[in-house]
């Protein structure tokens, strides 16, 4: 019988990071990044202990977490779809693509699909203006995305063996 070791609790991870980074307030961002790297998000129940550690108010720490768009306060979706909302992508069918993505995933921007498997996020320029519209799926970049290509990419994500056979 092999017993899997359990993952450390979020509070224990925070304690470890606090011990390593010290109490200087300039270590708040490194701590938040490290915590999110380990857990996938910054749990809301840890905001107060983080604030106390750095002698900050809860509002100050919460403000930092909500100011930077890369910090999450909830566990990430299984797959993150980011659609470029910059002008070049919009002029090449980005609004139509957004409408299709919202219908296909059953959620709006900043939302999640009903099963929690997908998140739909805006991004403002992926640097593929000449190949618009563009999107990323879990940081893999796709250009010249049509609604049909969107469906094909998502099919590949959800059923990789089926999509490869087609």
C-alpha positions as CSV (number, residue, x, y, z in Angstrom):
1,X,0.0,0.0,0.0
2,X,1.4,3.4,-1.1
3,X,0.2,6.4,0.8
4,X,0.3,9.7,-1.1
5,X,1.6,12.5,1.0
6,X,-0.9,15.3,1.3
7,X,-0.2,18.7,-0.1
8,X,0.7,21.3,2.5
9,X,-2.2,23.4,3.7
10,X,-2.4,27.0,2.4
11,X,-1.7,28.4,5.8
12,X,1.5,26.3,6.1
13,X,2.6,27.5,2.7
14,X,2.0,31.1,3.8
15,X,4.0,30.5,7.0
16,X,6.9,29.1,5.1
17,X,6.9,32.0,2.6
18,X,6.7,34.6,5.3
19,X,9.6,33.0,7.1
20,X,11.7,33.1,4.0
21,X,10.8,36.5,2.8
22,X,10.8,38.5,6.0
23,X,8.6,41.4,7.0
24,X,9.8,44.2,4.8
25,X,6.9,45.6,2.9
26,X,8.7,45.5,-0.4
27,X,8.4,41.7,-0.2
28,X,4.6,41.8,-0.5
29,X,4.5,41.3,-4.2
30,X,7.1,38.5,-4.2
31,X,5.1,36.8,-1.5
32,X,1.8,37.1,-3.4
33,X,3.5,35.8,-6.6
34,X,5.0,32.9,-4.7
35,X,1.8,32.1,-3.0
36,X,-0.1,32.1,-6.3
37,X,2.6,30.0,-7.9
38,X,2.2,27.4,-5.2
39,X,-1.7,27.4,-4.9
40,X,-2.9,28.8,-8.2
41,X,-4.5,31.7,-6.4
42,X,-4.4,33.9,-3.3
43,X,-7.0,32.6,-0.9
44,X,-9.1,35.4,0.6
45,X,-8.8,33.9,4.1
46,X,-5.0,34.6,3.9
47,X,-5.3,38.3,3.2
48,X,-5.6,39.2,6.9
49,X,-2.6,37.1,8.0
50,X,-0.5,38.6,5.1
51,X,-1.5,42.1,6.2
52,X,-0.5,41.4,9.8
53,X,2.8,39.9,8.7
54,X,3.7,43.1,6.8
55,X,2.1,45.5,9.2
56,X,-0.4,46.6,6.6
57,X,-4.1,46.9,6.6
58,X,-6.3,44.3,5.1
59,X,-7.5,46.9,2.6
60,X,-3.9,47.6,1.4
61,X,-3.2,44.0,0.7
62,X,-6.6,43.5,-0.9
63,X,-6.0,46.6,-3.0
64,X,-2.7,45.1,-4.3
65,X,-4.3,41.8,-5.2
66,X,-7.2,43.4,-7.0
67,X,-5.1,46.1,-8.8
68,X,-2.9,43.5,-10.6
69,X,-4.9,41.5,-13.1
70,X,-2.7,38.4,-12.8
71,X,-3.6,37.8,-9.2
72,X,-6.7,35.6,-8.6
73,X,-8.8,35.2,-5.4
74,X,-10.3,31.9,-6.5
75,X,-8.9,28.7,-7.8
76,X,-8.2,29.0,-11.5
77,X,-10.4,27.3,-14.1
78,X,-9.1,24.2,-15.7
79,X,-8.5,26.1,-19.0
80,X,-8.1,29.9,-19.4
81,X,-9.2,31.4,-22.8
82,X,-8.1,34.9,-23.4
83,X,-9.5,36.9,-26.3
84,X,-7.7,39.9,-27.6
85,X,-9.9,43.0,-27.3
86,X,-7.5,45.5,-28.9
87,X,-8.6,47.6,-31.9
88,X,-6.9,45.5,-34.6
89,X,-8.5,42.3,-33.4
90,X,-11.9,44.0,-33.0
91,X,-11.7,45.3,-36.6
92,X,-11.0,41.9,-37.9
93,X,-14.0,40.1,-36.3
94,X,-13.1,40.2,-32.6
95,X,-16.6,41.1,-31.5
96,X,-18.1,38.3,-33.5
97,X,-15.5,35.9,-32.0
98,X,-16.3,37.2,-28.5
99,X,-20.0,36.6,-29.0
100,X,-19.3,33.1,-30.3
101,X,-16.9,32.3,-27.4
102,X,-19.5,33.5,-24.8
103,X,-22.1,31.3,-26.4
104,X,-19.8,28.3,-26.7
105,X,-18.6,28.6,-23.1
106,X,-21.8,29.8,-21.6
107,X,-20.2,32.7,-19.8
108,X,-19.2,36.3,-20.3
109,X,-15.8,38.0,-20.0
110,X,-14.3,37.5,-16.5
111,X,-16.7,34.5,-16.2
112,X,-16.5,30.7,-16.0
113,X,-18.3,28.0,-17.7
114,X,-21.0,26.3,-15.7
115,X,-18.7,23.3,-15.0
116,X,-15.8,25.5,-14.0
117,X,-13.6,24.0,-16.7
118,X,-13.1,27.2,-18.7
119,X,-12.6,30.9,-17.8
120,X,-13.0,33.6,-20.4
121,X,-10.8,36.7,-20.0
122,X,-10.0,39.7,-22.1
123,X,-6.4,40.7,-23.0
124,X,-5.5,43.9,-24.7
125,X,-3.0,43.1,-27.4
126,X,-1.2,39.9,-28.0
127,X,1.1,41.5,-30.6
128,X,-0.5,39.6,-33.5
129,X,-2.2,42.6,-35.0
130,X,-1.4,41.5,-38.6
131,X,-2.9,38.1,-37.8
132,X,-6.1,39.2,-36.0
133,X,-8.2,38.2,-34.3
134,X,-6.0,36.4,-31.7
135,X,-6.5,34.4,-28.5
136,X,-4.6,32.3,-26.1
137,X,-5.7,29.1,-24.5
138,X,-3.6,28.3,-21.4
139,X,-0.9,30.6,-22.8
140,X,-0.7,28.9,-26.2
141,X,-1.3,31.6,-28.8
142,X,-3.6,31.3,-31.8
143,X,-4.0,33.8,-34.7
144,X,-6.6,34.4,-37.3
145,X,-9.2,32.8,-35.1
146,X,-12.7,32.4,-36.6
147,X,-15.6,30.9,-34.7
148,X,-14.9,27.6,-36.4
149,X,-11.2,27.7,-35.4
150,X,-12.3,28.6,-31.9
151,X,-14.4,25.5,-31.7
152,X,-11.6,23.3,-33.2
153,X,-9.1,24.6,-30.6
154,X,-11.5,24.0,-27.7
155,X,-12.3,20.5,-29.1
156,X,-8.5,19.8,-29.1
157,X,-8.3,21.0,-25.5
158,X,-11.2,18.9,-24.3
159,X,-10.7,15.8,-26.4
160,X,-7.1,15.8,-27.7
161,X,-7.2,12.3,-29.1
162,X,-10.4,12.9,-31.1
163,X,-9.1,16.2,-32.6
164,X,-5.8,14.7,-33.6
165,X,-7.6,11.9,-35.5
166,X,-9.8,14.4,-37.5
